[in-house]
């Protein structure tokens, strides 16, 4: 089987492989990139022109009802925001004893508390790792 390596990405200097086009070389890849860029620009131009033509015909763009209809129906984003806040407050309350133990063990900075939470395998409410801003928000809720 022949070698499938194409070349080096000039921006990052990283080698890459194109398994679907083993005969390609730096020139071929460069030309394909230029064609792709041209197509992106053409699509953007056609989209702008189509939106401008629709607007010129008097077509209202976007959701005709907008958020006003949701507010009239009592389904604005306030209910969602209240639920998000309640979930975050509950998660903070559950973590309060853990944070108290971490602080009692000598971790005083936001960064050291984040590291301790990460070391214990405790994830943020959204399943991520802890950082300074996450801990600051958590402490604000506790």
Order of alpha helices (4+ residues) and beta strands (2+ residues): beta-beta-alpha-alpha-alpha-alpha-alpha
